[in-house]
Amino acid sequence: SAASDVYKRQRFYRTRLKNITKAVRVAVEAKDIEAANEALKVANKSIHSFVSRGFLKKQTAARRVSRLAQLVNTLKAA
């Protein structure tokens, strides 16, 4: 049914979002600047692509990316 298709699609994006975010956090915890920057680049692109698909609102995406960027920048400051 259409409802279950929407549910599956939502779950797919929600899982992707969690995994993308986790990749950045794991790299930061490992203090790996290279990996953190790469993961942030992927996160930025992916999260904003979720906006065009109607999964996230523009401001929500911006906030999430901003928080991840802040996290990555803590490595550069250290």
All heavy atoms as an XYZ file, in Angstrom:
615
protein
N       0.832     -1.198      0.000
C       0.000      0.000      0.000
C       0.865      1.246      0.000
O       2.057      1.203      0.318
C      -0.908      0.008      1.224
O      -0.144      0.252      2.370
N       0.268      2.358     -0.343
C       0.996      3.629     -0.440
C       1.564      4.047      0.907
O       2.682      4.539      0.994
C       0.080      4.711     -0.986
N       0.782      3.810      1.965
C       1.225      4.212      3.305
C       2.494      3.455      3.716
O       3.416      4.044      4.271
C       0.130      3.986      4.320
N       2.526      2.162      3.410
C       3.700      1.390      3.810
C       4.905      1.764      2.942
O       6.043      1.684      3.398
C       3.438     -0.104      3.747
O       3.491     -0.585      2.436
N       4.672      2.179      1.694
C       5.770      2.635      0.835
C       6.378      3.910      1.400
O       7.599      4.063      1.446
C       5.279      2.900     -0.592
C       4.944      1.607     -1.328
O       5.342      0.529     -0.825
O       4.289      1.669     -2.381
N       5.523      4.808      1.842
C       5.994      6.060      2.439
C       6.779      5.736      3.706
O       7.863      6.275      3.927
C       4.817      7.014      2.763
C       5.276      8.181      3.614
C       4.178      7.504      1.483
N       6.247      4.829      4.503
C       6.916      4.430      5.748
C       8.307      3.871      5.464
O       9.278      4.217      6.123
C       6.062      3.399      6.494
C       6.773      2.785      7.667
C       6.983      3.500      8.840
C       7.276      1.487      7.596
C       7.662      2.942      9.915
C       7.946      0.916      8.662
C       8.138      1.653      9.814
O       8.815      1.099     10.877
N       8.393      3.003      4.443
C       9.680      2.408      4.087
C      10.663      3.469      3.629
O      11.845      3.431      3.974
C       9.498      1.368      2.980
C       8.905      0.076      3.467
C       8.666     -0.865      2.306
C       7.872     -2.087      2.769
N       7.280     -2.805      1.654
N      10.168      4.403      2.843
C      11.034      5.472      2.334
C      11.515      6.355      3.482
O      12.692      6.697      3.570
C      10.305      6.294      1.273
C      11.217      7.231      0.517
C      10.600      7.780     -0.753
N       9.331      8.436     -0.501
C       8.168      8.043     -1.010
N       8.096      6.974     -1.781
N       7.062      8.709     -0.741
N      10.588      6.690      4.381
C      10.936      7.509      5.551
C      11.994      6.798      6.393
O      12.960      7.396      6.844
C       9.697      7.775      6.421
C       8.680      8.679      5.784
C       8.990     10.149      5.962
O      10.057     10.522      6.406
N       8.044     10.990      5.607
N      11.776      5.507      6.619
C      12.702      4.731      7.443
C      14.076      4.663      6.779
O      15.106      4.751      7.461
C      12.153      3.327      7.672
C      12.924      2.572      8.744
C      12.322      1.232      9.023
N      12.346      0.415      7.812
C      11.761     -0.768      7.684
N      11.088     -1.283      8.688
N      11.824     -1.446      6.570
N      14.087      4.516      5.456
C      15.342      4.467      4.712
C      16.135      5.763      4.930
O      17.322      5.729      5.266
C      15.061      4.270      3.218
C      16.277      4.459      2.348
C      17.241      3.462      2.251
C      16.459      5.630      1.634
C      18.361      3.633      1.455
C      17.580      5.805      0.832
C      18.530      4.801      0.744
N      15.473      6.905      4.772
C      16.168      8.187      4.926
C      16.575      8.430      6.374
O      17.641      8.978      6.649
C      15.309      9.354      4.429
C      15.199      9.399      2.927
C      13.975      9.514      2.297
C      16.331      9.316      2.127
C      13.873      9.551      0.914
C      16.249      9.340      0.748
C      15.009      9.464      0.147
O      14.925      9.503     -1.209
N      15.712      8.030      7.301
C      16.015      8.227      8.715
C      17.278      7.436      9.092
O      18.162      7.933      9.790
C      14.825      7.791      9.568
C      14.786      8.443     10.920
C      13.458      8.305     11.644
N      12.782      7.039     11.452
C      11.571      6.920     10.878
N      10.922      7.978     10.434
N      11.015      5.732     10.762
N      17.361      6.197      8.597
C      18.519      5.352      8.862
C      19.772      5.941      8.223
O      20.825      5.999      8.841
C      18.282      3.927      8.328
O      17.063      3.443      8.880
C      19.420      2.998      8.729
N      19.657      6.389      6.969
C      20.790      7.011      6.276
C      21.290      8.213      7.073
O      22.489      8.396      7.257
C      20.388      7.500      4.874
C      20.160      6.428      3.879
C      21.422      5.950      3.174
N      22.117      6.983      2.456
C      23.437      7.211      2.561
N      24.184      6.493      3.351
N      24.004      8.161      1.860
N      20.341      9.012      7.554
C      20.685     10.213      8.305
C      21.471      9.848      9.569
O      22.493     10.468      9.878
C      19.404     10.968      8.663
C      19.535     12.350      9.263
C      20.271     13.283      8.317
C      18.161     12.923      9.574
N      21.001      8.819     10.277
C      21.683      8.396     11.501
C      23.091      7.891     11.192
O      24.043      8.214     11.900
C      20.885      7.298     12.212
C      19.719      7.835     13.014
C      19.153      6.801     13.968
C      18.443      5.683     13.225
N      17.584      4.865     14.087
N      23.218      7.110     10.126
C      24.523      6.546      9.776
C      25.507      7.612      9.315
O      26.690      7.566      9.651
C      24.369      5.459      8.709
C      23.704      4.227      9.256
O      23.691      3.999     10.461
N      23.127      3.427      8.371
N      25.006      8.577      8.543
C      25.845      9.673      8.063
C      26.361     10.487      9.250
O      27.538     10.831      9.326
C      25.029     10.577      7.106
C      24.776      9.849      5.785
C      25.719     11.897      6.868
C      23.685     10.475      4.947
N      25.449     10.768     10.180
C      25.806     11.543     11.368
C      26.794     10.765     12.222
O      27.780     11.321     12.709
C      24.538     11.855     12.188
O      23.586     12.489     11.339
C      24.848     12.768     13.352
N      26.560      9.480     12.354
C      27.425      8.633     13.172
C      28.841      8.597     12.600
O      29.824      8.614     13.353
C      26.845      7.219     13.241
C      27.582      6.304     14.195
C      26.911      4.939     14.250
C      27.682      4.015     15.176
N      27.094      2.671     15.186
N      28.961      8.555     11.283
C      30.276      8.511     10.635
C      31.106      9.729     11.032
O      32.297      9.611     11.327
C      30.115      8.450      9.122
N      30.466     10.892     11.074
C      31.167     12.117     11.464
C      31.576     12.026     12.925
O      32.727     12.291     13.288
C      30.293     13.372     11.225
C      31.001     14.620     11.727
C      29.944     13.515      9.753
N      30.641     11.630     13.773
C      30.927     11.552     15.214
C      32.042     10.556     15.526
O      32.918     10.830     16.355
C      29.659     11.179     15.986
C      28.607     12.263     15.947
C      27.421     11.944     16.825
N      26.392     12.954     16.699
C      26.444     14.148     17.308
N      27.469     14.453     18.067
N      25.480     15.024     17.137
N      32.019      9.407     14.875
C      33.045      8.384     15.100
C      34.421      8.915     14.702
O      35.411      8.731     15.425
C      32.709      7.088     14.322
C      33.897      6.153     14.257
C      31.519      6.392     14.964
N      34.488      9.603     13.553
C      35.762     10.168     13.085
C      36.281     11.216     14.063
O      37.475     11.284     14.340
C      35.591     10.777     11.694
N      35.370     12.023     14.590
C      35.770     13.068     15.549
C      36.268     12.421     16.844
O      37.296     12.838     17.397
C      34.610     14.051     15.831
C      34.945     14.958     17.005
C      34.310     14.884     14.599
N      35.570     11.400     17.312
C      35.990     10.731     18.539
C      37.346     10.057     18.376
O      38.128      9.982     19.319
C      34.938      9.689     18.971
C      33.754     10.318     19.679
C      32.635      9.328     19.957
O      32.915      8.108     20.001
O      31.483      9.784     20.124
N      37.634      9.604     17.146
C      38.928      8.973     16.865
C      40.005     10.030     16.618
O      41.165      9.696     16.376
C      38.802      8.058     15.659
N      39.619     11.302     16.647
C      40.511     12.440     16.399
C      41.181     12.349     15.030
O      42.338     12.721     14.861
C      41.565     12.556     17.509
C      40.959     12.724     18.893
C      41.900     13.412     19.841
C      41.378     13.520     21.268
N      39.998     13.890     21.431
N      40.422     11.844     14.060
C      40.922     11.695     12.688
C      40.383     12.849     11.840
O      39.259     12.795     11.331
C      40.457     10.346     12.133
C      41.055     10.037     10.768
O      41.561     10.974     10.123
O      41.012      8.872     10.356
N      41.193     13.879     11.680
C      40.735     15.099     10.992
C      40.371     14.817      9.527
O      39.357     15.291      9.034
C      41.800     16.221     11.085
C      41.934     16.675     12.542
C      41.424     17.400     10.200
C      42.953     17.751     12.782
N      41.223     14.019      8.849
C      40.963     13.701      7.438
C      39.601     13.016      7.269
O      38.779     13.442      6.462
C      42.061     12.761      6.893
C      43.331     13.475      6.534
C      43.122     14.468      5.408
O      42.621     14.062      4.334
O      43.450     15.657      5.599
N      39.399     11.958      8.047
C      38.144     11.201      7.950
C      36.951     12.068      8.338
O      35.889     11.985      7.715
C      38.204      9.966      8.846
N      37.148     12.912      9.362
C      36.065     13.785      9.815
C      35.660     14.754      8.703
O      34.471     14.972      8.457
C      36.484     14.547     11.059
N      36.657     15.327      8.024
C      36.359     16.262      6.930
C      35.638     15.569      5.779
O      34.700     16.114      5.200
C      37.637     16.940      6.422
C      38.069     18.076      7.324
O      37.234     18.740      7.927
N      39.367     18.297      7.431
N      36.096     14.365      5.446
C      35.456     13.597      4.377
C      34.005     13.284      4.744
O      33.096     13.462      3.939
C      36.212     12.289      4.117
C      37.317     12.399      3.108
C      36.872     13.051      1.799
O      35.944     12.542      1.148
O      37.461     14.089      1.440
N      33.818     12.808      5.982
C      32.478     12.445      6.447
C      31.568     13.668      6.471
O      30.384     13.583      6.128
C      32.553     11.821      7.837
N      32.131     14.819      6.844
C      31.348     16.058      6.882
C      30.918     16.458      5.475
O      29.789     16.909      5.269
C      32.150     17.189      7.532
C      31.419     18.519      7.673
C      30.194     18.369      8.589
C      32.342     19.590      8.212
N      31.825     16.275      4.515
C      31.513     16.613      3.126
C      30.345     15.756      2.618
O      29.394     16.255      2.015
C      32.753     16.372      2.258
C      32.863     17.293      1.065
C      34.101     16.994      0.238
C      35.374     17.499      0.896
N      36.564     17.273      0.042
N      30.431     14.464      2.917
C      29.366     13.526      2.534
C      28.061     13.909      3.230
O      26.995     13.951      2.607
C      29.748     12.071      2.901
C      28.568     11.136      2.742
C      30.914     11.610      2.044
N      28.176     14.216      4.533
C      26.993     14.577      5.320
C      26.316     15.812      4.748
O      25.092     15.852      4.586
C      27.383     14.817      6.770
N      27.117     16.822      4.440
C      26.576     18.074      3.917
C      25.784     17.826      2.635
O      24.635     18.261      2.505
C      27.722     19.057      3.656
C      27.228     20.445      3.357
O      26.096     20.806      3.663
N      28.075     21.243      2.752
N      26.400     17.102      1.730
C      25.760     16.822      0.444
C      24.487     15.993      0.627
O      23.430     16.316      0.084
C      26.752     16.092     -0.454
C      26.325     16.025     -1.894
C      27.441     15.486     -2.760
C      26.981     15.439     -4.203
N      27.976     14.870     -5.102
N      24.596     14.916      1.403
C      23.465     14.012      1.587
C      22.304     14.673      2.311
O      21.154     14.561      1.890
C      23.898     12.784      2.378
O      24.948     12.126      1.725
N      22.615     15.348      3.412
C      21.557     15.951      4.219
C      20.807     17.003      3.414
O      19.580     17.081      3.459
C      22.128     16.527      5.538
C      22.558     15.375      6.448
C      21.095     17.389      6.247
C      23.287     15.793      7.713
N      21.534     17.800      2.621
C      20.840     18.795      1.805
C      20.065     18.161      0.647
O      19.066     18.721      0.196
C      21.809     19.875      1.330
C      22.065     20.904      2.393
N      23.171     20.873      3.206
C      21.324     21.956      2.802
C      23.101     21.879      4.065
N      21.993     22.536      3.852
N      20.516     16.979      0.215
C      19.745     16.302     -0.838
C      18.427     15.774     -0.268
O      17.439     15.642     -0.988
C      20.546     15.162     -1.466
O      20.504     14.013     -0.670
N      18.406     15.498      1.041
C      17.158     15.063      1.679
C      16.116     16.177      1.662
O      14.924     15.912      1.689
C      17.402     14.627      3.126
C      18.213     13.354      3.262
C      18.737     12.986      4.487
C      18.438     12.531      2.179
C      19.477     11.814      4.624
C      19.176     11.353      2.297
C      19.697     10.994      3.525
N      16.585     17.417      1.630
C      15.661     18.563      1.584
C      14.910     18.553      0.257
O      13.690     18.689      0.218
C      16.414     19.903      1.756
C      15.470     21.080      1.555
C      17.049     19.969      3.129
N      15.660     18.365     -0.839
C      15.021     18.388     -2.155
C      14.058     17.225     -2.334
O      13.137     17.290     -3.141
C      16.072     18.393     -3.261
O      16.843     17.228     -3.194
N      14.258     16.161     -1.559
C      13.338     15.015     -1.627
C      12.173     15.166     -0.663
O      11.325     14.296     -0.572
C      14.094     13.730     -1.299
C      15.148     13.415     -2.333
C      16.028     12.311     -1.889
N      17.218     12.261     -2.735
C      18.157     11.347     -2.613
N      18.057     10.415     -1.696
N      19.208     11.353     -3.398
N      12.184     16.258      0.102
C      11.067     16.523      0.998
C      11.129     15.755      2.309
O      10.143     15.662      3.024
N      12.297     15.200      2.620
C      12.404     14.445      3.869
C      12.700     15.363      5.050
O      12.209     15.152      6.144
C      13.487     13.372      3.750
C      13.713     12.620      5.023
C      12.721     11.810      5.552
C      14.903     12.732      5.719
C      12.912     11.117      6.735
C      15.108     12.050      6.906
C      14.110     11.246      7.413
N      13.517     16.365      4.825
C      13.853     17.323      5.879
C      13.492     18.723      5.410
O      13.495     18.994      4.209
C      15.363     17.315      6.158
C      15.977     16.152      6.908
C      17.480     16.320      6.962
C      15.417     16.044      8.301
N      13.238     19.601      6.372
C      13.051     21.008      6.018
C      14.426     21.648      5.893
O      15.391     21.185      6.498
C      12.217     21.718      7.087
C      10.771     21.274      7.063
C       9.916     22.115      7.968
C       8.441     21.758      7.749
N       7.571     22.433      8.698
N      14.463     22.718      5.130
C      15.731     23.376      4.826
C      16.490     23.790      6.091
O      17.684     23.531      6.235
C      15.429     24.615      3.974
C      16.608     25.198      3.272
C      16.122     26.308      2.345
C      17.268     27.000      1.671
N      16.791     28.089      0.816
N      15.792     24.400      7.018
C      16.438     24.891      8.234
C      16.927     23.743      9.126
O      17.982     23.831      9.746
C      15.487     25.804      9.012
C      16.143     26.568     10.148
C      17.335     27.390      9.685
O      17.246     28.167      8.739
N      18.487     27.206     10.326
N      16.159     22.665      9.148
C      16.543     21.488      9.936
C      17.847     20.918      9.390
O      18.757     20.576     10.155
C      15.442     20.410      9.875
O      14.207     21.008     10.261
C      15.756     19.249     10.798
N      17.924     20.827      8.077
C      19.135     20.315      7.434
C      20.312     21.227      7.750
O      21.395     20.752      8.115
C      18.923     20.218      5.924
N      20.098     22.529      7.636
C      21.168     23.493      7.899
C      21.655     23.367      9.342
O      22.857     23.396      9.609
C      20.673     24.910      7.625
N      20.714     23.201     10.264
C      21.065     23.085     11.680
C      21.883     21.817     11.937
O      22.891     21.844     12.651
C      19.794     23.083     12.533
C      20.074     23.030     14.034
C      18.801     23.105     14.846
N      17.938     21.962     14.597
C      16.743     22.030     13.998
N      16.248     23.184     13.584
N      16.025     20.939     13.814
N      21.461     20.717     11.342
C      22.179     19.454     11.549
C      23.604     19.528     11.000
O      24.559     19.092     11.652
C      21.420     18.299     10.884
C      20.213     17.861     11.692
C      19.407     16.838     10.905
N      18.274     16.358     11.662
C      18.309     15.264     12.434
N      19.395     14.552     12.526
N      17.238     14.889     13.084
N      23.738     20.077      9.790
C      25.057     20.196      9.176
C      25.928     21.146      9.994
O      27.112     20.886     10.228
C      24.950     20.683      7.711
C      26.318     21.031      7.154
C      24.292     19.622      6.844
N      25.316     22.226     10.462
C      26.039     23.211     11.261
C      26.593     22.581     12.535
O      27.748     22.802     12.910
C      25.113     24.373     11.607
O      25.720     25.225     12.539
N      25.789     21.777     13.196
C      26.226     21.130     14.434
C      27.361     20.151     14.175
O      28.302     20.034     14.968
C      25.056     20.429     15.123
C      24.125     21.432     15.781
C      22.954     20.756     16.446
N      22.045     21.769     17.007
C      20.797     21.544     17.352
N      20.279     20.339     17.213
N      20.048     22.505     17.840
N      27.266     19.431     13.040
C      28.338     18.501     12.699
C      29.623     19.270     12.382
O      30.717     18.869     12.770
C      27.929     17.637     11.501
C      26.838     16.600     11.770
C      26.443     15.896     10.488
C      27.273     15.595     12.816
N      29.480     20.390     11.683
C      30.640     21.212     11.336
C      31.306     21.761     12.597
O      32.536     21.768     12.715
C      30.216     22.355     10.416
N      30.492     22.168     13.557
C      31.031     22.658     14.843
C      31.847     21.555     15.510
O      32.920     21.805     16.058
C      29.904     23.080     15.775
C      29.357     24.459     15.522
C      28.229     24.795     16.470
O      27.514     23.919     16.959
N      28.047     26.080     16.754
N      31.317     20.350     15.460
C      31.971     19.205     16.071
C      33.332     18.951     15.418
O      34.333     18.752     16.106
C      31.066     17.975     15.917
C      31.326     16.787     16.812
C      31.098     17.161     18.262
C      30.409     15.644     16.417
N      33.367     18.988     14.091
C      34.603     18.768     13.350
C      35.604     19.885     13.662
O      36.810     19.639     13.790
C      34.330     18.669     11.831
C      35.632     18.650     11.044
C      33.518     17.419     11.521
N      35.097     21.095     13.818
C      35.997     22.225     14.089
C      36.642     22.145     15.466
O      37.681     22.758     15.692
C      35.241     23.552     13.940
C      35.019     23.895     12.474
O      35.758     23.421     11.610
N      34.020     24.692     12.196
N      36.052     21.374     16.366
C      36.685     21.220     17.686
C      38.018     20.490     17.540
O      38.933     20.694     18.326
C      35.791     20.425     18.676
O      35.526     19.121     18.133
C      34.499     21.152     18.971
N      38.129     19.647     16.501
C      39.398     18.941     16.245
C      40.469     19.928     15.791
O      41.626     19.828     16.185
C      39.215     17.890     15.152
C      38.526     16.582     15.496
C      38.509     15.681     14.279
C      39.223     15.892     16.641
N      40.067     20.854     14.923
C      41.035     21.814     14.368
C      41.546     22.755     15.437
O      42.701     23.164     15.414
C      40.388     22.597     13.223
C      40.073     21.735     12.038
C      39.273     22.452     10.988
C      38.881     21.498      9.869
N      37.874     22.061      8.993
N      40.678     23.081     16.390
C      41.056     24.001     17.472
C      42.032     23.319     18.427
O      42.932     23.955     18.967
C      39.830     24.475     18.213
N      41.851     22.016     18.612
C      42.672     21.293     19.592
C      44.112     21.151     19.143
O      44.425     21.120     17.981
C      42.081     19.908     19.836
